[in-house]
Amino acid sequence: MTTYKETFGKLNRAALIPFFVIGDPDFETSLSVVKSAIDAGADVLELGIPFSDPIADGPTIQKADIRALNAGMTVRKALDFIKRVTDYKSIPIGLLVYYNLVYQYGTEKFLKDFKAAGGSSVLVADLSIDDSDEIAGPAKEAGLETVFMITPVTTDERAERIAEKTTGFIYTVSLLGVTGERASLSNMVKPLVTKLKTLTDVPVCVGFGVSSPQHAKAIAAAGADGVIIGSRIVKMIEDNLNDKQKMQSEISVFITQVKSVLE
Amino acid sequence: MKYKGKFGEYGGFYVPEVLMPALEELEEAFYKYYQDKEFVTQLNKLLGDYAGRPTPLYYAARFSERLGLKVFLKREDLLHGGAHKVNNTLGQGLLAKFMGKTKLIAETGAGQHGLATAMIGALFGFDTKIFMGTTDIERQSVNVHKMKLCGAEVIPVEGGTGTLKDAINDALRYWTANVTDTFYLFGSACGPHPYPTVVRHFQSCIGKETRRQCLEKIGSLPDMVVACVGGGSNAIGIFSGFLGDKDVRLIGVEAGGEGIKTGKHAASLVAGRIGVLHGSKAYLLQDEQGQVLETESVSAGLDYPAVGPEHCLLKDTGRAEYVEADDDDVLDAFELLSKSEGILPALESAHALAYLCSVKESLSPDITAVVNLSGRGDKDVGIVEKYRPVMTK
């Protein structure tokens, strides 16, 4: 397994981190799409286990969750999926998950099994730093890195505490709101990244609303260590459900384009 | 956060980081004002003059006769808006005003909380948005019109089954994007801390009044206090007055829908397992994986897969008992109260009545029961007509 430190350290540019809902629209198609994203140049993967009530997500990812659940995705299968991806290529995988799924599986067992599947870090969307004990300790125990979110309304005092608990990277939410495409990049990115860079040495990645190569370029220019692109890519799955060839090629082309502006 | 917001292992604040500053702000404001003299004076005046408190404790003689025990009704249905919800919306609304907020959002199931929020939105001059599932909009259309008449914008939520859970999901998403200037007026004693504590506090007037009225009217405490439980705000409101009275049985009645065995119900305390939804650890209706299940109930206000954290603790400690009533029995109880007393109960509240009907044989005639009649049934007449056409003819 490659650690985030190694990955971010090796790159002399911002890392490209596409996000996928595991099993969207079904297990095999999802696996092919993720593999082609790796081939097209993804540096790190952010993968989400679908949940029935994803309160941090906008309509695009909600629909992806429903597609994956309807196609029979389970937590166990999601861990198998991750194993299949890391068998294909050794790439850092950050997991995005809602707490109830981890809790029902058994937190310690979940983290151990995720680590065994080749995963790198877990971000629980609905667990703040105040409840981080429920995940940070067992995650460390399992040999995983921690990722927490910081948003434009996070106070400096909280941001410092969050940075202290983070070993992987800080997931910087670029705007106020849920995931989803936006026409223009939030003007909060630059000041937020600049502030975080003075607070911490852990890598700072930016996500939410990142929708174009231009957005990615601006985030990199702001000094971020990584760019996370979710809804824009998930939408390409939604738009090409009847043509899997086209789905895969559109995503590959997009990732190649973003990669080229980051290089 | 100053406090953990835990009731035993339940409760807490399982929310995305972006919501934390708003919850901290709310917690701080609540503890700053809830005992503040000016705040309490203004709230009590509004509870009296605007909402109509205190509500009567009414001895339902003819209903009692039919059941063979003594039944008193706590008439929250007589409050302005037709339900106990206004106790909480006045409290939180005034809190929002003291905090200098001007925009309100709220979720609603049956529309009672939505209406109560719309009312105080008009009263305080707030810009108010109500999130409501499309299924609920259809089955509670009268309340939708009332909310709009009070100047609120009703935002239809299509996700999931178009019920309360989905309305909360979208209200939380909206709040995430508008967290700096918007107050989320949560309707039930669940959700992330501090809401279970805040809502319990503002509903505790029901329990305080009821206890005092029992001593005045009956000369003693009742043998049992019965209330319906969806999220659990009216139940925790009335239970809170009797928690220290160990001889008073506290009974919460959940929505049994078509029957627990059919899986089509909303009885989280009776049939759920501990899980995390909407910021709170509580009994939750979910599949083995932890995906939240769809619920079903004749009453939109109880159609929710989780429940307030304090009820979970009261169940575990045995201080309160939780049971369920099926749709059919609820409709029977609705009919019985209407025919015997000329009081149309909300279908939610009819669950509490249905429980008493179901156990009447096993209770001795000198048993005294207080039922929290949390809302009136005008909003449900259309539904009752659909299920029981013969009843209204």
HADDOCK unambig.tbl for C-alpha pairs under 7 A between the chains (distance, minus, plus):
assign (segid A and resid 51 and name CA) (segid B and resid 291 and name CA) 6.16 0.50 0.50
assign (segid A and resid 52 and name CA) (segid B and resid 291 and name CA) 5.43 0.50 0.50
assign (segid A and resid 52 and name CA) (segid B and resid 292 and name CA) 5.94 0.50 0.50
assign (segid A and resid 53 and name CA) (segid B and resid 169 and name CA) 6.95 0.50 0.50
assign (segid A and resid 55 and name CA) (segid B and resid 169 and name CA) 5.54 0.50 0.50
assign (segid A and resid 55 and name CA) (segid B and resid 172 and name CA) 6.71 0.50 0.50
assign (segid A and resid 55 and name CA) (segid B and resid 173 and name CA) 6.03 0.50 0.50
assign (segid A and resid 56 and name CA) (segid B and resid 16 and name CA) 6.69 0.50 0.50
assign (segid A and resid 56 and name CA) (segid B and resid 173 and name CA) 6.53 0.50 0.50
assign (segid A and resid 74 and name CA) (segid B and resid 289 and name CA) 6.78 0.50 0.50
assign (segid A and resid 75 and name CA) (segid B and resid 289 and name CA) 6.73 0.50 0.50
assign (segid A and resid 99 and name CA) (segid B and resid 276 and name CA) 6.90 0.50 0.50
assign (segid A and resid 100 and name CA) (segid B and resid 275 and name CA) 5.83 0.50 0.50
assign (segid A and resid 100 and name CA) (segid B and resid 276 and name CA) 5.05 0.50 0.50
assign (segid A and resid 100 and name CA) (segid B and resid 290 and name CA) 5.86 0.50 0.50
assign (segid A and resid 101 and name CA) (segid B and resid 289 and name CA) 6.33 0.50 0.50
assign (segid A and resid 101 and name CA) (segid B and resid 290 and name CA) 5.09 0.50 0.50
assign (segid A and resid 104 and name CA) (segid B and resid 289 and name CA) 6.47 0.50 0.50
assign (segid A and resid 104 and name CA) (segid B and resid 290 and name CA) 5.72 0.50 0.50
assign (segid A and resid 125 and name CA) (segid B and resid 16 and name CA) 5.52 0.50 0.50
assign (segid A and resid 126 and name CA) (segid B and resid 14 and name CA) 5.10 0.50 0.50
assign (segid A and resid 126 and name CA) (segid B and resid 15 and name CA) 4.17 0.50 0.50
assign (segid A and resid 126 and name CA) (segid B and resid 16 and name CA) 4.34 0.50 0.50
assign (segid A and resid 127 and name CA) (segid B and resid 14 and name CA) 5.11 0.50 0.50
assign (segid A and resid 127 and name CA) (segid B and resid 15 and name CA) 5.75 0.50 0.50
assign (segid A and resid 127 and name CA) (segid B and resid 16 and name CA) 6.15 0.50 0.50
assign (segid A and resid 128 and name CA) (segid B and resid 14 and name CA) 6.83 0.50 0.50
assign (segid A and resid 128 and name CA) (segid B and resid 15 and name CA) 6.48 0.50 0.50
assign (segid A and resid 128 and name CA) (segid B and resid 16 and name CA) 6.16 0.50 0.50
assign (segid A and resid 128 and name CA) (segid B and resid 17 and name CA) 5.20 0.50 0.50
assign (segid A and resid 149 and name CA) (segid B and resid 17 and name CA) 6.32 0.50 0.50
assign (segid A and resid 150 and name CA) (segid B and resid 17 and name CA) 6.82 0.50 0.50
assign (segid A and resid 151 and name CA) (segid B and resid 18 and name CA) 5.78 0.50 0.50
assign (segid A and resid 153 and name CA) (segid B and resid 18 and name CA) 6.69 0.50 0.50
assign (segid A and resid 153 and name CA) (segid B and resid 21 and name CA) 6.99 0.50 0.50
assign (segid A and resid 154 and name CA) (segid B and resid 21 and name CA) 6.90 0.50 0.50
assign (segid A and resid 176 and name CA) (segid B and resid 176 and name CA) 6.21 0.50 0.50
assign (segid A and resid 176 and name CA) (segid B and resid 177 and name CA) 4.57 0.50 0.50
assign (segid A and resid 177 and name CA) (segid B and resid 173 and name CA) 6.83 0.50 0.50
assign (segid A and resid 177 and name CA) (segid B and resid 176 and name CA) 4.83 0.50 0.50
assign (segid A and resid 177 and name CA) (segid B and resid 177 and name CA) 3.61 0.50 0.50
assign (segid A and resid 178 and name CA) (segid B and resid 173 and name CA) 6.21 0.50 0.50
assign (segid A and resid 178 and name CA) (segid B and resid 176 and name CA) 6.71 0.50 0.50
assign (segid A and resid 178 and name CA) (segid B and resid 177 and name CA) 6.81 0.50 0.50
